Amino acid sequence: MSANRFGVIDTVIFDLGNVLINWDPRHLYRKLFAEDVEAMEHFLATVCHPHWNEQQDAGRTWEEGIKEAVDLHPEQEMLIRAFRERWEEMLGGAISESVAVLDQLRKGGIRLFALTNWSHETFPIALQRYEFLSWFRGILVSGQERLIKPDPAIFRLLISRFDIDAVRAVFIDDNIRNVEGARHVGLHALHFTDAQRMRLDLRALGLPV
């Protein structure tokens, strides 16, 4: 393992959704909208939109979130309720190329952690489904902490709870806002676009991939 301007990297922190696990509400709503892509996209932009979903990731209960959306859009109640009732259908498979990188890091003795924006109510489903989640020494779930990326407080909590030396750690996320949040607290951070790019970036930091 080689040194770089951050020192020797011995810790890698992964985001989960769309870095290691394929998640997309379109997996479900394509079925419910019978391939009417325009109507589906309108629904996901105006009814069950990303900011609404993030509130569950930040600790709001699904019951509260569903009630809010139904109160605002009563004509869409069935579709809104499906977001929770059929949530598992939004999960795709593991992103195998990324999991292969994770496995190499594990076998190379790198300390592995995960930091994810995820509802505390649905995260247990992922734990049961994806065996590789057991490879992490610790996982910080936003919904359990009632903090959400890119708030610097959740990165500081991660560093404190798992005794991470920020200058020896690298964080990987597909959301550039979260990458910037990690950098704000002194972590080296990589913007995930695909597994091959991630591998090259980690290799450049001297990691065994």
Backbone as ProteinMPNN parsed JSONL, in Angstrom:
{"seq_chain_A": "MSANRFGVIDTVIFDLGNVLINWDPRHLYRKLFAEDVEAMEHFLATVCHPHWNEQQDAGRTWEEGIKEAVDLHPEQEMLIRAFRERWEEMLGGAISESVAVLDQLRKGGIRLFALTNWSHETFPIALQRYEFLSWFRGILVSGQERLIKPDPAIFRLLISRFDIDAVRAVFIDDNIRNVEGARHVGLHALHFTDAQRMRLDLRALGLPV", "coords_chain_A": {"N_chain_A": [[0.854, -1.193, 0.0], [0.636, 2.131, -0.913], [1.809, 5.436, -0.001], [0.119, 8.62, -0.022], [-0.915, 12.03, -0.553], [-2.674, 12.164, 1.52], [-1.694, 10.469, 3.38], [-1.259, 7.022, 4.369], [-3.785, 5.11, 3.108], [-6.052, 3.228, 4.891], [-8.637, 2.587, 5.316], [-11.844, 2.172, 3.962], [-14.887, 3.627, 3.101], [-18.11, 2.931, 2.188], [-20.879, 4.159, 0.366], [-24.136, 2.711, -0.087], [-26.592, 2.386, -1.735], [-26.89, 2.204, -5.164], [-24.2, 2.149, -5.461], [-23.199, -0.23, -4.391], [-25.544, -1.657, -4.31], [-28.229, -2.043, -6.438], [-30.774, 0.225, -6.641], [-33.907, 1.493, -7.43], [-36.85, 3.263, -7.801], [-38.191, 3.002, -10.165], [-38.05, 0.388, -10.995], [-40.241, -0.806, -9.826], [-42.376, 1.007, -10.513], [-42.527, 1.085, -13.264], [-43.999, -1.162, -13.846], [-46.43, -0.558, -12.599], [-47.293, 1.647, -14.003], [-47.634, 0.637, -16.458], [-45.637, 0.833, -18.405], [-45.896, 3.473, -19.224], [-43.94, 5.861, -19.53], [-43.712, 8.657, -19.323], [-45.857, 9.421, -17.621], [-45.132, 7.993, -15.357], [-42.657, 9.188, -14.675], [-43.522, 11.757, -14.107], [-45.079, 11.31, -11.816], [-43.082, 10.388, -10.041], [-41.601, 12.648, -9.828], [-43.248, 14.56, -8.722], [-45.019, 13.569, -6.799], [-44.305, 11.071, -5.173], [-41.585, 12.032, -4.666], [-37.964, 12.641, -4.769], [-37.168, 14.274, -2.504], [-39.27, 13.862, -0.717], [-38.983, 11.105, -0.238], [-36.478, 11.154, 0.965], [-37.05, 12.099, 3.481], [-37.958, 9.899, 4.878], [-35.585, 8.485, 4.883], [-34.264, 10.122, 6.612], [-35.356, 9.534, 9.02], [-38.096, 9.871, 9.428], [-41.189, 8.17, 9.898], [-42.564, 5.601, 7.791], [-45.315, 5.49, 7.865], [-46.025, 8.124, 8.552], [-44.96, 9.48, 6.343], [-46.368, 8.388, 4.153], [-48.972, 9.166, 4.82], [-48.765, 11.971, 4.628], [-48.251, 12.279, 1.857], [-50.575, 11.114, 0.734], [-52.549, 12.789, 1.748], [-51.973, 15.086, 0.325], [-52.251, 14.23, -2.291], [-54.744, 12.685, -2.861], [-55.987, 11.286, -4.929], [-54.066, 9.65, -5.887], [-53.643, 7.593, -4.165], [-53.388, 4.716, -4.122], [-51.088, 4.279, -5.68], [-49.218, 5.68, -4.193], [-49.2, 4.289, -1.74], [-48.12, 1.929, -2.615], [-45.434, 2.454, -2.732], [-44.335, 1.903, -0.265], [-45.535, -0.56, 0.423], [-44.769, -2.259, -1.613], [-42.072, -1.984, -1.655], [-39.802, -3.614, -1.739], [-39.662, -4.407, -4.359], [-38.349, -2.423, -5.618], [-35.728, -2.855, -5.277], [-32.937, -3.887, -6.984], [-30.482, -6.224, -8.113], [-27.33, -6.991, -6.457], [-24.595, -4.864, -7.306], [-22.447, -6.304, -9.124], [-19.788, -5.916, -10.041], [-18.866, -3.882, -8.387], [-19.112, -5.1, -5.897], [-17.182, -7.028, -6.183], [-14.866, -5.46, -6.056], [-15.105, -4.568, -3.417], [-14.786, -7.039, -2.125], [-12.135, -7.644, -2.744], [-10.822, -5.615, -1.347], [-11.541, -6.337, 1.245], [-10.245, -8.833, 1.492], [-7.713, -7.907, 1.311], [-7.233, -6.82, 3.745], [-8.201, -4.316, 4.392], [-9.88, -1.881, 6.338], [-13.358, -1.777, 6.487], [-16.273, 0.125, 6.099], [-19.706, 1.248, 6.066], [-21.831, 3.882, 5.015], [-24.975, 4.999, 4.833], [-27.817, 6.552, 3.343], [-30.827, 5.664, 4.325], [-33.96, 4.269, 5.11], [-34.759, 3.371, 8.431], [-36.681, 1.481, 8.738], [-36.796, -0.089, 6.468], [-34.215, -0.949, 6.002], [-33.462, -3.417, 7.3], [-34.408, -5.317, 5.474], [-32.598, -5.221, 3.377], [-30.316, -6.116, 4.74], [-30.944, -8.791, 5.144], [-31.071, -9.677, 2.536], [-28.646, -9.195, 1.15], [-25.727, -10.676, 1.397], [-23.116, -9.741, 1.506], [-23.144, -7.462, 3.037], [-22.475, -8.142, 5.571], [-19.768, -8.05, 5.621], [-18.808, -5.626, 6.41], [-17.243, -3.707, 8.971], [-18.74, -1.967, 10.38], [-21.889, -0.324, 10.007], [-23.46, 2.657, 9.313], [-26.63, 3.908, 9.496], [-28.746, 6.236, 8.145], [-31.476, 6.668, 8.812], [-31.712, 5.487, 11.303], [-30.187, 7.141, 12.863], [-31.273, 9.607, 12.556], [-30.11, 11.546, 11.065], [-28.78, 12.805, 8.004], [-26.941, 12.294, 5.01], [-26.018, 15.063, 2.936], [-25.211, 16.182, 5.426], [-22.708, 17.402, 7.483], [-22.643, 16.47, 10.097], [-23.364, 13.765, 10.194], [-21.208, 12.508, 9.05], [-19.233, 13.151, 10.89], [-20.222, 11.764, 13.081], [-19.967, 9.126, 12.168], [-17.138, 8.943, 11.971], [-16.431, 9.285, 14.658], [-17.837, 7.201, 15.996], [-16.793, 4.827, 14.932], [-14.124, 5.1, 15.265], [-12.426, 6.252, 13.257], [-9.7, 7.383, 11.389], [-9.66, 10.235, 9.716], [-7.852, 11.186, 7.77], [-6.739, 8.927, 6.822], [-8.653, 7.608, 5.47], [-11.05, 6.818, 2.905], [-13.963, 7.836, 1.234], [-16.764, 6.718, -0.63], [-19.245, 7.592, -2.935], [-22.224, 7.871, -4.918], [-23.514, 10.253, -5.183], [-22.78, 13.529, -5.74], [-23.109, 15.628, -3.959], [-22.938, 14.386, -1.486], [-20.345, 13.469, -1.572], [-18.996, 15.893, -1.477], [-19.807, 16.703, 1.061], [-18.469, 14.833, 2.643], [-15.805, 15.511, 2.129], [-15.769, 17.949, 3.362], [-15.444, 17.399, 6.05], [-12.932, 16.422, 6.16], [-12.41, 13.92, 5.074], [-11.028, 11.915, 2.477], [-12.585, 11.667, -0.66], [-14.435, 9.949, -3.162], [-16.162, 10.264, -6.206], [-18.545, 8.128, -7.251], [-18.998, 6.641, -10.347], [-18.868, 4.409, -11.964], [-17.942, 0.943, -11.567], [-15.444, 0.239, -12.625], [-14.085, 2.704, -12.888], [-14.029, 3.388, -10.187], [-12.381, 1.344, -9.205], [-9.918, 1.991, -10.458], [-9.454, 4.516, -9.343], [-9.186, 3.869, -6.618], [-6.992, 2.181, -6.753], [-5.07, 4.009, -7.52], [-4.732, 5.299, -5.16], [-3.249, 3.54, -3.805], [-4.474, 1.259, -2.9], [-5.357, -2.248, -2.519], [-6.598, -3.377, -5.14]], "CA_chain_A": [[0.0, 0.0, 0.0], [1.516, 3.289, -1.04], [1.365, 6.677, 0.638], [-0.317, 9.706, -0.889], [-0.914, 13.258, 0.241], [-3.524, 11.973, 2.691], [-1.114, 9.431, 4.204], [-1.573, 5.677, 3.902], [-5.214, 4.82, 3.257], [-6.287, 1.883, 5.418], [-10.073, 2.481, 5.587], [-12.718, 2.578, 2.865], [-16.283, 3.768, 3.531], [-18.965, 2.848, 1.011], [-22.321, 4.314, 0.24], [-24.687, 1.426, -0.527], [-27.511, 2.467, -2.855], [-26.357, 2.532, -6.485], [-22.765, 1.892, -5.478], [-23.118, -1.684, -4.214], [-26.884, -2.234, -4.459], [-29.066, -1.34, -7.407], [-32.091, 0.625, -6.118], [-34.562, 2.474, -8.295], [-38.302, 3.073, -7.75], [-38.702, 2.683, -11.51], [-38.204, -1.066, -11.11], [-41.639, -1.065, -9.457], [-43.402, 1.848, -11.127], [-42.728, 0.718, -14.67], [-45.105, -2.135, -13.86], [-47.683, 0.073, -12.198], [-47.7, 2.594, -15.04], [-47.747, -0.111, -17.725], [-44.629, 1.368, -19.328], [-46.137, 4.878, -19.577], [-42.77, 6.464, -18.9], [-43.964, 10.067, -19.021], [-46.702, 9.491, -16.425], [-44.331, 7.5, -14.235], [-41.678, 10.2, -14.289], [-44.262, 12.863, -13.482], [-45.43, 10.862, -10.463], [-41.876, 10.314, -9.217], [-41.064, 14.002, -9.67], [-44.195, 15.48, -8.08], [-45.779, 12.931, -5.714], [-43.286, 10.371, -4.38], [-40.382, 12.625, -5.222], [-36.782, 12.341, -3.96], [-37.145, 14.945, -1.196], [-40.237, 13.149, 0.127], [-38.366, 9.841, 0.164], [-35.357, 11.451, 1.859], [-37.531, 12.302, 4.853], [-37.936, 8.575, 5.505], [-34.166, 8.204, 5.122], [-33.835, 10.952, 7.74], [-35.946, 9.042, 10.259], [-39.551, 9.928, 9.471], [-41.765, 6.85, 9.682], [-43.288, 5.443, 6.534], [-46.722, 5.832, 8.111], [-46.14, 9.579, 8.456], [-44.677, 9.891, 4.981], [-47.491, 7.995, 3.291], [-50.124, 10.023, 5.154], [-48.537, 13.295, 4.046], [-48.411, 12.229, 0.401], [-51.974, 10.83, 0.411], [-53.31, 14.013, 2.037], [-51.713, 16.043, -0.754], [-52.606, 13.65, -3.591], [-55.632, 11.563, -2.537], [-56.331, 10.526, -6.131], [-52.936, 8.765, -6.184], [-53.377, 6.834, -2.939], [-52.924, 3.354, -4.384], [-49.711, 4.349, -6.152], [-48.388, 6.138, -3.073], [-49.051, 3.196, -0.774], [-47.253, 0.902, -3.204], [-44.031, 2.806, -2.507], [-43.901, 1.152, 0.921], [-46.031, -1.941, 0.436], [-44.025, -3.042, -2.604], [-40.749, -1.384, -1.654], [-38.777, -4.6, -2.105], [-39.575, -4.515, -5.816], [-37.444, -1.368, -6.096], [-34.37, -3.36, -5.137], [-32.384, -4.769, -7.993], [-29.453, -7.07, -7.538], [-26.065, -6.37, -6.109], [-23.778, -4.413, -8.436], [-21.435, -7.348, -8.932], [-18.437, -5.4, -10.245], [-18.514, -3.138, -7.18], [-18.947, -6.066, -4.809], [-15.881, -7.661, -6.408], [-13.875, -4.535, -5.496], [-15.269, -4.669, -1.967], [-14.219, -8.318, -1.696], [-10.679, -7.534, -2.806], [-10.404, -4.788, -0.22], [-11.701, -7.16, 2.453], [-9.172, -9.834, 1.51], [-6.459, -7.178, 1.477], [-7.095, -6.351, 5.118], [-8.641, -2.927, 4.538], [-11.041, -1.679, 7.213], [-14.502, -1.447, 5.641], [-17.474, 0.638, 6.753], [-20.721, 1.762, 5.144], [-22.638, 5.019, 5.462], [-26.06, 4.982, 3.863], [-29.112, 7.192, 3.549], [-31.754, 4.538, 4.185], [-34.955, 4.199, 6.181], [-34.502, 2.327, 9.436], [-37.721, 0.455, 8.634], [-36.57, -0.978, 5.32], [-32.846, -1.444, 5.915], [-33.347, -4.84, 7.624], [-34.655, -6.119, 4.271], [-31.31, -5.306, 2.678], [-29.413, -6.959, 5.522], [-31.304, -10.185, 4.899], [-30.953, -10.032, 1.121], [-27.3, -9.047, 0.597], [-24.806, -11.286, 2.356], [-21.868, -8.984, 1.61], [-23.252, -6.409, 4.046], [-21.834, -8.646, 6.796], [-18.321, -7.84, 5.53], [-18.433, -4.333, 6.98], [-17.02, -3.661, 10.42], [-19.838, -1.184, 10.926], [-22.744, 0.361, 9.039], [-24.238, 3.751, 9.896], [-27.86, 4.06, 8.711], [-29.258, 7.58, 8.433], [-32.783, 6.63, 9.457], [-31.542, 5.137, 12.716], [-29.516, 8.246, 13.551], [-32.032, 10.822, 12.285], [-29.21, 12.451, 10.361], [-28.754, 12.366, 6.619], [-25.947, 12.911, 4.122], [-24.611, 15.416, 3.169], [-24.98, 16.906, 6.672], [-21.411, 17.024, 8.064], [-22.802, 15.812, 11.398], [-23.412, 12.311, 10.078], [-19.833, 12.067, 8.806], [-18.517, 13.246, 12.168], [-20.695, 10.656, 13.903], [-19.314, 7.933, 11.641], [-15.732, 8.98, 12.359], [-16.348, 9.102, 16.103], [-18.356, 5.901, 16.446], [-15.961, 3.706, 14.487], [-12.718, 5.438, 15.501], [-11.817, 6.373, 11.935], [-8.77, 8.482, 11.153], [-10.16, 10.779, 8.45], [-6.794, 11.364, 6.769], [-6.37, 7.593, 6.327], [-9.899, 6.984, 5.006], [-11.654, 7.315, 1.672], [-15.408, 7.632, 1.171], [-17.234, 6.56, -2.01], [-20.687, 7.833, -3.031], [-22.637, 8.248, -6.268], [-24.11, 11.587, -5.123], [-21.687, 14.48, -5.581], [-23.337, 16.421, -2.737], [-22.431, 13.599, -0.359], [-18.884, 13.497, -1.71], [-18.549, 17.198, -0.979], [-20.01, 16.692, 2.505], [-17.378, 14.057, 3.24], [-14.582, 16.311, 2.032], [-15.897, 19.057, 4.308], [-14.967, 16.971, 7.37], [-11.554, 15.961, 6.059], [-12.267, 12.627, 4.427], [-10.849, 11.853, 1.044], [-13.865, 11.16, -1.167], [-14.497, 9.642, -4.586], [-17.493, 10.256, -6.806], [-18.759, 6.862, -7.961], [-19.73, 6.645, -11.614], [-18.94, 2.998, -12.337], [-17.02, 0.142, -10.772], [-14.1, 0.282, -13.194], [-13.494, 3.974, -12.48], [-13.755, 3.282, -8.755], [-11.208, 0.496, -9.039], [-8.742, 2.749, -10.858], [-9.234, 5.573, -8.357], [-8.676, 3.247, -5.393], [-5.642, 1.695, -7.044], [-4.194, 5.179, -7.52], [-4.488, 5.629, -3.752], [-2.418, 2.496, -3.232], [-5.276, 0.192, -2.301], [-5.129, -3.535, -3.206], [-7.711, -3.787, -5.994]], "C_chain_A": [[0.884, 1.234, 0.0], [0.912, 4.502, -0.331], [0.925, 7.67, -0.43], [-0.425, 10.935, -0.008], [-1.824, 13.176, 1.456], [-2.879, 11.021, 3.702], [-1.457, 8.076, 3.612], [-3.05, 5.399, 4.163], [-5.377, 3.383, 3.753], [-7.771, 1.613, 5.671], [-10.848, 2.959, 4.364], [-14.16, 2.544, 3.36], [-17.151, 3.83, 2.283], [-20.361, 3.391, 1.295], [-22.854, 2.977, -0.276], [-25.536, 1.55, -1.793], [-26.85, 3.002, -4.112], [-24.84, 2.677, -6.509], [-22.534, 0.387, -5.372], [-24.45, -2.389, -4.471], [-27.674, -1.388, -5.451], [-30.433, -1.064, -6.78], [-32.663, 1.689, -7.029], [-36.069, 2.239, -8.21], [-38.904, 2.722, -9.1], [-38.832, 1.178, -11.727], [-39.647, -1.47, -10.8], [-42.597, -0.295, -10.35], [-43.528, 1.661, -12.634], [-43.875, -0.274, -14.803], [-46.43, -1.435, -13.584], [-48.2, 1.067, -13.221], [-47.743, 1.954, -16.418], [-46.858, 0.505, -18.806], [-44.947, 2.776, -19.849], [-45.067, 5.71, -18.873], [-43.028, 7.909, -18.503], [-44.792, 10.219, -17.749], [-45.926, 9.031, -15.192], [-43.357, 8.571, -13.753], [-42.353, 11.401, -13.633], [-44.622, 12.512, -12.035], [-44.207, 10.893, -9.551], [-41.224, 11.677, -9.012], [-41.952, 14.898, -8.825], [-44.951, 14.879, -6.902], [-44.802, 12.216, -4.774], [-41.905, 10.778, -4.897], [-39.183, 12.386, -4.292], [-36.766, 13.015, -2.597], [-38.117, 14.273, -0.23], [-39.616, 11.846, 0.641], [-37.221, 10.066, 1.145], [-35.818, 11.657, 3.299], [-37.642, 10.978, 5.598], [-36.492, 8.167, 5.795], [-33.656, 8.966, 6.337], [-34.525, 10.578, 9.047], [-37.445, 9.164, 10.373], [-40.112, 8.532, 9.208], [-42.467, 6.802, 8.327], [-44.759, 5.791, 6.707], [-46.936, 7.337, 7.968], [-45.944, 10.054, 7.016], [-45.808, 9.577, 4.022], [-48.7, 8.892, 3.547], [-49.955, 11.407, 4.526], [-48.803, 13.285, 2.546], [-49.866, 11.985, 0.001], [-52.839, 12.059, 0.669], [-53.15, 15.028, 0.907], [-52.235, 15.559, -2.111], [-53.544, 12.453, -3.394], [-55.982, 10.705, -3.75], [-55.24, 9.521, -6.502], [-52.659, 7.782, -5.04], [-52.819, 5.439, -3.206], [-51.452, 3.348, -4.793], [-48.759, 4.784, -5.043], [-48.142, 4.99, -2.095], [-48.144, 2.083, -1.314], [-45.778, 1.195, -2.934], [-43.49, 2.07, -1.285], [-44.308, -0.317, 0.835], [-45.26, -2.842, -0.52], [-42.59, -2.536, -2.743], [-39.668, -2.365, -2.119], [-38.615, -4.73, -3.612], [-38.74, -3.4, -6.432], [-35.991, -1.799, -6.011], [-34.023, -4.231, -6.331], [-31.346, -5.666, -7.338], [-28.282, -6.263, -7.012], [-25.367, -5.926, -7.39], [-22.489, -5.221, -8.373], [-20.008, -6.833, -9.094], [-17.964, -4.606, -9.023], [-18.282, -4.08, -6.0], [-17.611, -6.8, -4.956], [-14.745, -6.787, -5.869], [-13.914, -4.586, -3.975], [-14.604, -5.934, -1.435], [-12.689, -8.267, -1.723], [-10.132, -6.685, -1.662], [-10.469, -5.576, 1.087], [-10.548, -8.144, 2.576], [-7.804, -9.193, 1.664], [-6.286, -6.566, 2.851], [-7.494, -4.905, 5.349], [-9.851, -2.871, 5.474], [-12.198, -1.153, 6.365], [-15.687, -1.006, 6.49], [-18.453, 1.093, 5.67], [-21.473, 2.901, 5.817], [-23.733, 5.211, 4.427], [-27.233, 5.835, 4.299], [-30.175, 6.132, 3.263], [-32.724, 4.578, 5.361], [-34.617, 3.077, 7.157], [-35.539, 1.205, 9.355], [-37.454, -0.532, 7.505], [-35.15, -1.534, 5.26], [-32.709, -2.914, 6.323], [-33.604, -5.766, 6.432], [-33.355, -6.3, 3.501], [-30.339, -6.211, 3.422], [-29.69, -8.44, 5.285], [-30.974, -10.609, 3.472], [-29.507, -10.081, 0.634], [-26.262, -9.501, 1.616], [-23.55, -10.447, 2.56], [-21.955, -7.834, 2.609], [-22.62, -6.845, 5.373], [-20.32, -8.446, 6.765], [-17.879, -6.547, 6.187], [-18.222, -4.44, 8.491], [-18.107, -2.854, 11.118], [-20.596, -0.512, 9.802], [-23.532, 1.429, 9.792], [-25.413, 4.033, 8.962], [-28.527, 5.37, 9.115], [-30.563, 7.551, 9.209], [-32.723, 6.271, 10.925], [-30.988, 6.305, 13.518], [-30.279, 9.557, 13.449], [-31.11, 11.953, 11.813], [-29.082, 11.925, 8.942], [-27.608, 13.052, 5.869], [-26.653, 13.939, 3.241], [-24.331, 16.205, 4.445], [-23.632, 16.476, 7.259], [-21.538, 16.269, 9.38], [-22.82, 14.291, 11.278], [-22.03, 11.742, 9.771], [-19.03, 12.114, 10.101], [-18.936, 12.107, 13.103], [-20.045, 9.344, 13.462], [-17.868, 7.841, 12.109], [-15.57, 8.681, 13.841], [-16.732, 7.685, 16.522], [-17.409, 4.754, 16.107], [-14.464, 4.013, 14.572], [-11.935, 5.464, 14.19], [-10.894, 7.583, 11.906], [-9.084, 9.033, 9.768], [-9.071, 10.87, 7.384], [-6.33, 10.029, 6.199], [-7.576, 6.854, 5.75], [-10.374, 7.623, 3.713], [-13.118, 6.911, 1.651], [-15.841, 7.621, -0.283], [-18.745, 6.718, -2.044], [-21.018, 8.239, -4.465], [-23.242, 9.648, -6.334], [-23.012, 12.609, -4.827], [-21.873, 15.354, -4.347], [-22.791, 15.687, -1.514], [-20.906, 13.528, -0.378], [-18.347, 14.797, -1.144], [-18.723, 17.289, 0.536], [-18.905, 15.941, 3.229], [-16.076, 14.849, 3.224], [-14.585, 17.444, 3.05], [-15.369, 18.684, 5.694], [-13.584, 16.334, 7.305], [-11.341, 14.583, 5.482], [-11.854, 12.813, 2.971], [-12.119, 11.221, 0.488], [-13.824, 11.027, -2.676], [-15.942, 9.659, -5.056], [-17.633, 8.992, -7.643], [-19.555, 7.096, -9.236], [-19.888, 5.229, -12.157], [-17.828, 2.261, -11.611], [-15.595, 0.198, -11.308], [-13.381, 1.575, -12.824], [-13.148, 3.952, -10.995], [-12.496, 2.46, -8.507], [-9.921, 1.268, -9.357], [-8.411, 3.839, -9.843], [-8.664, 5.008, -7.055], [-7.25, 2.734, -5.595], [-4.645, 2.847, -7.019], [-3.856, 5.638, -6.108], [-3.675, 4.566, -3.045], [-3.172, 1.348, -2.62], [-5.21, -1.074, -3.153], [-6.336, -4.02, -3.997], [-7.216, -3.948, -7.441]], "O_chain_A": [[1.783, 1.359, 0.831], [-0.293, 4.587, -0.097], [1.315, 7.566, -1.593], [-0.062, 10.887, 1.168], [-1.752, 14.033, 2.337], [-3.447, 10.783, 4.768], [-1.902, 7.996, 2.467], [-3.506, 5.449, 5.305], [-4.903, 2.441, 3.118], [-8.134, 0.551, 6.177], [-10.552, 4.013, 3.8], [-14.6, 1.563, 3.959], [-16.947, 4.685, 1.42], [-20.947, 3.111, 2.341], [-22.095, 2.192, -0.844], [-25.249, 0.908, -2.803], [-26.317, 4.112, -4.125], [-24.268, 3.245, -7.44], [-21.78, -0.196, -6.15], [-24.478, -3.573, -4.808], [-27.77, -0.169, -5.31], [-31.163, -1.991, -6.43], [-31.992, 2.667, -7.361], [-36.534, 1.14, -8.512], [-40.015, 2.197, -9.165], [-39.634, 0.738, -12.551], [-40.2, -2.367, -11.436], [-43.537, -0.878, -10.892], [-44.542, 2.043, -13.218], [-44.636, -0.224, -15.77], [-47.429, -1.69, -14.256], [-49.404, 1.309, -13.303], [-47.874, 2.646, -17.428], [-47.268, 0.673, -19.954], [-44.331, 3.225, -20.815], [-45.273, 6.196, -17.761], [-42.594, 8.335, -17.433], [-44.474, 11.046, -16.895], [-46.051, 9.616, -14.116], [-43.252, 8.825, -12.553], [-41.804, 11.993, -12.704], [-44.479, 13.343, -11.138], [-44.287, 11.369, -8.419], [-40.39, 11.841, -8.122], [-41.479, 15.888, -8.267], [-45.478, 15.625, -6.077], [-44.511, 12.72, -3.689], [-41.171, 9.978, -5.478], [-39.368, 11.972, -3.148], [-36.384, 12.38, -1.614], [-37.812, 14.134, 0.955], [-39.72, 11.532, 1.827], [-37.014, 9.263, 2.054], [-35.056, 11.414, 4.235], [-37.444, 10.932, 6.812], [-36.21, 7.572, 6.835], [-32.73, 8.519, 7.014], [-34.308, 11.227, 10.071], [-38.033, 8.626, 11.311], [-39.571, 7.792, 8.387], [-42.901, 7.824, 7.794], [-45.38, 6.33, 5.791], [-47.903, 7.777, 7.346], [-46.672, 10.921, 6.533], [-46.166, 10.4, 3.178], [-49.371, 9.325, 2.609], [-50.901, 11.95, 3.956], [-49.49, 14.163, 2.021], [-50.347, 12.578, -0.965], [-53.758, 12.343, -0.099], [-54.093, 15.747, 0.577], [-52.61, 16.361, -2.966], [-53.177, 11.326, -3.725], [-56.246, 9.512, -3.602], [-55.462, 8.641, -7.334], [-51.573, 7.208, -4.958], [-51.855, 5.033, -2.558], [-50.669, 2.525, -4.319], [-47.626, 4.308, -4.967], [-47.009, 4.753, -1.677], [-47.484, 1.385, -0.545], [-44.961, 0.275, -2.91], [-42.329, 1.659, -1.265], [-43.515, -1.208, 1.141], [-45.112, -4.039, -0.274], [-41.976, -2.646, -3.805], [-38.73, -1.976, -2.814], [-37.551, -5.121, -4.092], [-38.453, -3.425, -7.628], [-35.118, -1.171, -6.611], [-34.728, -5.19, -6.646], [-31.353, -5.837, -6.119], [-28.246, -5.037, -7.106], [-25.534, -6.547, -8.44], [-21.556, -4.864, -7.654], [-19.111, -7.262, -8.368], [-16.787, -4.659, -8.669], [-17.365, -3.878, -5.204], [-16.983, -7.151, -3.958], [-13.782, -7.296, -5.297], [-12.87, -4.641, -3.324], [-13.933, -5.896, -0.404], [-12.03, -8.791, -0.824], [-9.096, -7.008, -1.082], [-9.569, -5.494, 1.923], [-9.945, -8.273, 3.641], [-6.85, -9.842, 2.092], [-5.302, -5.87, 3.103], [-7.165, -4.327, 6.384], [-10.738, -3.721, 5.402], [-12.033, -0.194, 5.612], [-16.057, -1.664, 7.462], [-18.076, 1.294, 4.516], [-21.716, 2.884, 7.024], [-23.455, 5.547, 3.276], [-27.604, 5.848, 5.473], [-30.395, 5.751, 2.114], [-32.331, 4.891, 6.484], [-34.239, 1.977, 6.754], [-35.301, 0.103, 9.848], [-37.851, -1.693, 7.591], [-34.903, -2.499, 4.536], [-31.89, -3.614, 5.727], [-33.077, -6.877, 6.387], [-33.048, -7.395, 3.03], [-29.617, -6.99, 2.8], [-28.762, -9.247, 5.234], [-30.636, -11.767, 3.228], [-29.169, -10.916, -0.206], [-25.963, -8.79, 2.575], [-22.98, -10.435, 3.65], [-20.923, -7.283, 2.991], [-22.272, -6.004, 6.202], [-19.654, -8.651, 7.78], [-16.698, -6.382, 6.492], [-18.931, -5.167, 9.186], [-18.361, -3.04, 12.308], [-20.02, -0.17, 8.769], [-24.192, 1.136, 10.79], [-25.223, 4.355, 7.789], [-28.836, 5.583, 10.287], [-30.744, 8.317, 10.156], [-33.572, 6.694, 11.71], [-31.279, 6.447, 14.706], [-29.977, 10.511, 14.165], [-31.309, 13.128, 12.12], [-29.257, 10.73, 8.703], [-27.342, 14.237, 6.069], [-27.791, 13.706, 2.835], [-23.286, 16.85, 4.533], [-23.433, 15.288, 7.509], [-20.642, 15.508, 9.745], [-22.338, 13.599, 12.174], [-21.712, 10.625, 10.18], [-18.235, 11.215, 10.374], [-18.108, 11.555, 13.828], [-19.623, 8.545, 14.299], [-17.425, 6.795, 12.584], [-14.686, 7.92, 14.238], [-16.031, 7.051, 17.311], [-17.242, 3.824, 16.896], [-13.64, 3.282, 14.023], [-10.918, 4.787, 14.041], [-11.264, 8.671, 12.345], [-8.809, 8.382, 8.761], [-9.349, 10.65, 6.205], [-5.608, 9.999, 5.203], [-7.539, 5.638, 5.56], [-10.136, 8.803, 3.456], [-13.469, 5.786, 2.005], [-15.351, 8.416, -1.085], [-19.456, 6.065, -1.281], [-20.207, 8.868, -5.144], [-23.46, 10.174, -7.425], [-22.384, 12.554, -3.77], [-20.887, 15.779, -3.745], [-22.24, 16.313, -0.609], [-20.26, 13.527, 0.67], [-17.355, 14.802, -0.414], [-17.89, 17.882, 1.221], [-18.456, 16.358, 4.297], [-15.332, 14.849, 4.205], [-13.532, 17.851, 3.541], [-14.9, 19.55, 6.432], [-13.116, 15.766, 8.292], [-10.204, 14.116, 5.405], [-12.284, 13.761, 2.314], [-12.675, 10.32, 1.115], [-13.26, 11.867, -3.378], [-16.832, 9.134, -4.387], [-16.919, 8.81, -8.63], [-20.642, 7.672, -9.209], [-20.919, 4.892, -12.739], [-16.89, 2.875, -11.102], [-14.641, 0.205, -10.53], [-12.198, 1.55, -12.482], [-12.093, 4.443, -10.593], [-11.648, 2.835, -7.697], [-8.95, 1.199, -8.604], [-7.245, 4.065, -9.518], [-7.763, 5.6, -6.46], [-6.409, 2.846, -4.703], [-3.515, 2.69, -6.556], [-2.832, 6.283, -5.881], [-3.43, 4.658, -1.842], [-2.591, 0.539, -1.897], [-5.029, -0.994, -4.368], [-7.02, -4.956, -3.584], [-8.0, -4.29, -8.327]]}, "name": "protein", "num_of_chains": 1, "seq": "MSANRFGVIDTVIFDLGNVLINWDPRHLYRKLFAEDVEAMEHFLATVCHPHWNEQQDAGRTWEEGIKEAVDLHPEQEMLIRAFRERWEEMLGGAISESVAVLDQLRKGGIRLFALTNWSHETFPIALQRYEFLSWFRGILVSGQERLIKPDPAIFRLLISRFDIDAVRAVFIDDNIRNVEGARHVGLHALHFTDAQRMRLDLRALGLPV"}
